[in-house]
Amino acid sequence: MKRFLERMVAIERMERGKLCPMTGRPHYNHQTWRNGRNEVRYVPASEAAALQKAIEGYRLFIKLAEQYADEVIHLTRREREKKKRQGRQAP
């Protein structure tokens, strides 16, 4: 489980949302969902690669967090089952 946390800490840049090229324009559209609504900001093409990498960093972080949670849930359930079995064996 420690490996998930180590990989999460190693992510240096994160950004939510998605990046969409604007047809015929020198910038990209960065869309995020915040406070119940879609927020859009324009990003110069020169910043698009770094922003895309940050978006991928956030996606990796979320994926690792889900995997970490799955592992903790698995251990929790296994522990509960173990206690149930021990309780049944008591006279």
ZICORZI-V314991 format. One record per pair of residues at least 12 apart in sequence whose ideal C-beta (glycine too) atoms are under 10 Angstrom apart, sorted by the first residue. I is the first residue (numbers start at 1). J is the second residue. D is the distance in Angstrom with one decimal. If there is no record, write none. Layout:
BEGIN
i->I j->J d->D
i->I j->J d->D
END
This chain:
BEGIN
i->1 j->67 d->9.4
i->1 j->68 d->6.4
i->1 j->71 d->5.3
i->1 j->72 d->7.1
i->1 j->75 d->8.1
i->2 j->68 d->9.7
i->3 j->64 d->9.1
i->3 j->67 d->9.6
i->3 j->68 d->9.2
i->3 j->71 d->9.9
i->4 j->63 d->9.7
i->4 j->64 d->5.1
i->4 j->65 d->7.7
i->4 j->66 d->9.5
i->4 j->67 d->5.8
i->4 j->68 d->4.0
i->4 j->69 d->9.2
i->4 j->70 d->9.7
i->4 j->71 d->7.1
i->4 j->72 d->9.6
i->5 j->64 d->8.3
i->5 j->65 d->9.6
i->5 j->68 d->6.9
i->6 j->64 d->9.6
i->7 j->60 d->7.8
i->7 j->61 d->8.8
i->7 j->63 d->9.7
i->7 j->64 d->5.5
i->7 j->67 d->9.4
i->7 j->68 d->9.4
i->8 j->60 d->8.4
i->8 j->61 d->5.7
i->8 j->62 d->9.7
i->8 j->63 d->9.8
i->8 j->64 d->5.0
i->8 j->65 d->6.7
i->8 j->67 d->9.9
i->8 j->68 d->7.6
i->9 j->61 d->9.8
i->9 j->64 d->10.0
i->10 j->57 d->9.7
i->10 j->60 d->9.6
i->10 j->61 d->9.9
i->10 j->64 d->9.8
i->11 j->54 d->9.2
i->11 j->56 d->9.4
i->11 j->57 d->4.6
i->11 j->58 d->8.0
i->11 j->59 d->10.0
i->11 j->60 d->6.2
i->11 j->61 d->5.3
i->11 j->64 d->8.3
i->12 j->53 d->9.7
i->12 j->54 d->8.9
i->12 j->57 d->7.2
i->13 j->50 d->7.5
i->13 j->51 d->9.0
i->13 j->53 d->6.5
i->13 j->54 d->4.2
i->13 j->55 d->9.2
i->13 j->56 d->9.2
i->13 j->57 d->5.1
i->13 j->58 d->8.6
i->14 j->53 d->9.8
i->14 j->54 d->5.7
i->14 j->55 d->8.0
i->14 j->56 d->9.1
i->14 j->57 d->4.6
i->14 j->58 d->4.0
i->14 j->59 d->8.9
i->14 j->60 d->8.7
i->14 j->61 d->5.9
i->14 j->62 d->9.3
i->15 j->30 d->7.8
i->15 j->32 d->7.9
i->15 j->50 d->9.3
i->15 j->51 d->6.1
i->15 j->52 d->8.9
i->15 j->53 d->8.9
i->15 j->54 d->3.8
i->15 j->55 d->5.2
i->15 j->56 d->9.2
i->15 j->57 d->7.5
i->15 j->58 d->5.8
i->15 j->59 d->9.9
i->16 j->30 d->9.4
i->16 j->31 d->9.5
i->16 j->32 d->4.9
i->16 j->33 d->7.6
i->16 j->34 d->7.9
i->16 j->39 d->9.7
i->16 j->54 d->9.2
i->16 j->55 d->7.4
i->16 j->58 d->5.6
i->16 j->59 d->9.2
i->16 j->62 d->9.4
i->17 j->29 d->9.7
i->17 j->30 d->5.7
i->17 j->31 d->5.2
i->17 j->32 d->3.5
i->17 j->33 d->7.4
i->17 j->34 d->8.9
i->17 j->38 d->9.3
i->17 j->39 d->8.1
i->17 j->40 d->9.1
i->17 j->41 d->9.1
i->17 j->51 d->8.9
i->17 j->54 d->9.6
i->17 j->55 d->6.4
i->17 j->58 d->8.4
i->18 j->30 d->7.6
i->18 j->31 d->5.5
i->18 j->32 d->8.1
i->18 j->33 d->9.9
i->18 j->52 d->9.3
i->18 j->55 d->6.8
i->18 j->59 d->9.9
i->19 j->31 d->8.0
i->19 j->43 d->7.0
i->19 j->47 d->9.8
i->19 j->48 d->6.2
i->19 j->49 d->9.6
i->19 j->51 d->5.8
i->19 j->52 d->5.4
i->19 j->54 d->9.5
i->19 j->55 d->6.2
i->20 j->40 d->9.3
i->20 j->43 d->9.9
i->21 j->45 d->8.4
i->21 j->48 d->7.9
i->22 j->42 d->7.7
i->22 j->43 d->9.5
i->22 j->45 d->9.3
i->25 j->42 d->8.4
i->25 j->45 d->9.0
i->26 j->42 d->9.6
i->26 j->44 d->7.0
i->26 j->45 d->5.6
i->26 j->46 d->9.1
i->27 j->41 d->9.6
i->27 j->42 d->4.7
i->27 j->43 d->5.9
i->27 j->44 d->5.4
i->27 j->45 d->6.2
i->27 j->46 d->9.4
i->27 j->47 d->8.9
i->27 j->48 d->8.2
i->28 j->41 d->9.5
i->28 j->42 d->7.2
i->28 j->43 d->4.6
i->28 j->44 d->7.8
i->28 j->45 d->6.6
i->28 j->47 d->8.1
i->28 j->48 d->4.8
i->28 j->51 d->7.5
i->28 j->52 d->8.7
i->29 j->41 d->7.9
i->29 j->42 d->6.6
i->29 j->43 d->7.6
i->30 j->42 d->7.4
i->30 j->43 d->5.0
i->30 j->47 d->9.3
i->30 j->48 d->8.8
i->30 j->51 d->6.3
i->30 j->52 d->9.6
i->30 j->55 d->8.5
i->32 j->55 d->9.5
END
